[in-house]
Amino acid sequence: MPKLEFHFDFLSPYTYLASTQISALAQRTGSSVTYTPFRILELMKLVGNRPTTMESANKYRYANGDLGRWAARYQTPVNPHPNLRQFDYG
């Protein structure tokens, strides 16, 4: 049986969108799914990266539009927590 590995961060809206699709993908491909949580900010620190959407209003607006496009494609509502940008990601 094929296996899918789904690595996710609970705070990521892209994780949420992907999570709405993973079961159907597994079913279509006859795969099992292994779910593995991780913290994207810890990974970013390891590779010398940082969340630019937290630093750039333009990138933040673009990302929100991008999320809206994916949500429409998946026919899935997206209602991010209003204080998402204020969470302690450390």
Secondary structure, DSSP 8 states (H G I E B T S, - for coil): --EEEEEE-TT-HHHHHHHHHHHHHHHHHT-EEEEEE--HHHHHHHTT---GGGT-HHHHHHHHHHHHHHHHHHT------TTGGGS---
